[in-house]
């Protein structure tokens, strides 16, 4: 797997916490994040690196990990060859 950097619309609250609200995907698709199940410091074992891992619930009960590492957001993607 490899990293795919993405744009994220998020809320930065007065406590300094980041809450991702939307993932911006190809062709300006705005995908809402319905719920964040967990936030934990974690390594992206498959793609490498570390940072905060947000376990996010998207539409249709799709759960994906969204990582925040050194000011950038990424998701792990299947390596296609």
C-alpha positions in Angstrom: 0.0 0.0 0.0 1.0 3.6 -0.5 0.0 7.0 0.7 -2.4 9.1 -1.1 -2.4 12.7 0.1 -5.8 14.3 0.2 -7.3 17.7 1.0 -9.5 17.7 4.1 -12.0 20.3 5.3 -11.7 20.3 9.1 -12.7 22.2 12.2 -10.0 23.5 14.4 -11.7 24.2 17.7 -10.7 26.6 20.5 -9.0 23.7 22.3 -6.7 23.1 19.4 -8.3 19.9 18.3 -8.7 19.0 14.6 -11.9 17.4 13.5 -12.1 16.4 9.8 -15.5 17.1 8.3 -15.0 16.3 4.5 -12.5 14.5 2.4 -11.9 16.2 -1.0 -11.5 13.6 -3.7 -10.9 13.5 -7.4 -12.9 15.9 -9.6 -13.8 18.1 -6.6 -15.9 15.4 -5.0 -16.6 16.4 -1.4 -17.2 13.2 0.7 -18.7 13.8 4.2 -17.3 12.2 7.3 -20.3 11.1 9.3 -18.5 10.0 12.4 -15.1 9.7 13.9 -14.9 6.5 15.8 -11.4 6.8 17.2 -8.4 9.2 17.2 -5.1 7.7 18.3 -1.4 8.2 17.7 -0.4 5.4 15.4 2.0 4.3 12.7 0.7 3.8 9.2 2.2 0.3 9.0 1.4 -0.4 5.4 2.2 3.0 4.0 4.9 4.0 6.4 5.1 7.0 8.7 3.3 7.9 11.8 1.0 10.6 13.2 -2.7 10.7 14.3 -4.9 8.1 12.9 -8.6 9.0 12.6 -10.9 6.0 12.1 -13.7 7.6 10.1 -17.2 6.4 9.1 -18.2 7.5 5.6 -21.5 6.8 3.8 -22.9 3.3 3.5 -21.0 2.2 6.7 -17.6 2.5 5.0 -14.8 2.7 7.6 -11.4 4.0 6.6 -8.3 5.3 8.3 -7.4 8.9 7.7 -3.9 10.0 8.9 -2.6 13.4 9.9 1.2 13.6 9.7 3.3 16.7 9.9 0.5 19.0 8.6 -0.6 16.7 5.8 -3.6 14.3 5.5 -3.4 10.9 3.7 -5.2 7.7 3.3 -3.7 4.3 2.5 -4.3 3.1 -1.0 -3.9 -0.3 -2.7 -0.7 -0.3 -4.7 -1.7 -0.8 -8.3 0.9 -1.9 -10.8 
